[in-house]
Amino acid sequence: MPVVHQTQEVRSLLAPARAAGKQIGLVLTMGALHEGHLSLVRAAKLECDYVVATIFVNPTQFDADDDLERYPRNTTADCAQLEQLGVDLIFAPATQEVYPDGFTTTIDPPAVAARLEGKHRPGHFRGVATVVLKFLHMAPADIAYFGNKDYQQTLVVQHMVRDLNLPIQIRCCPTVRDPDGLALSSRNQILSTSQRTQAQVISHSLNHAQQLVSSGERDAKAIKNAMQKILSTHGISRIDYIAIADSKTLEEVAQVEDATIVLIAAYIGQTRLIDNQLLTLC
Ligand code: PAF
């Protein structure tokens, strides 16, 4: 399995696959792979004839330098896992390849980027949208796979693809969780043992929101208060947001209805984790 670092190499390796009419799948990652990423690769392998995975820790989507520095990196192990799953090509460019000297062009992300993550991490989605668009050009594919855990990111990408008429389909794959409910994230690796135990409360609070809805509660404020109480009881007090929102626009709602989603961003120590759950009414 080739591991290449230059755009030109990716394009030349993809050209014969494209000419042979193969369906090309693309999985974009920042490395430090876990089962969540691997589930995207498996989905791509099921549906596509040729699968490209990228590994690039994108500096422009981090807000603080220390967050970027703390981000886990393990390219050797990542490549071994991707090879085992039958990925056909890995593209792992250097920063200079993605952001050459003099780089100034960026994407103004779609409106859905302004809420929640966008509000708390100014510039984050500009960085994500820009790098995703660049990768869609550098490694042209038919279908790109994203995870539901980064729900707002997937919406941002979907809206960008629609708004800019990009010739690619976007698949949104389910969140993969540890048995105790914690959504898999590369950031989980930096949690201490006690923080790891505390982190599971995030998904428990989402489950509690669903339980309340299942027992007839519809008032968003009441549900958010109940979630906050669970989190604070377990020592999680630094919460960027708990939002109950329309799942298409991410506009917050006062009442839970069909297609409502609950989203959360909270800190466990220095580590910021996000998670979400679609709420079902019955
Ligand atoms: O979800 C991620 O890992 C990143 O935001 C992505 C899509 C690879 C862009 O850097």
Boltz pocket constraint, residues with backbone or C-beta under 6 A from the ligand:
constraints:
  - pocket:
      binder: B
      contacts: [[A, 28], [A, 29], [A, 30], [A, 56], [A, 58], [A, 61], [A, 128], [A, 131], [A, 132], [A, 150], [A, 153]]
      max_distance: 6.0
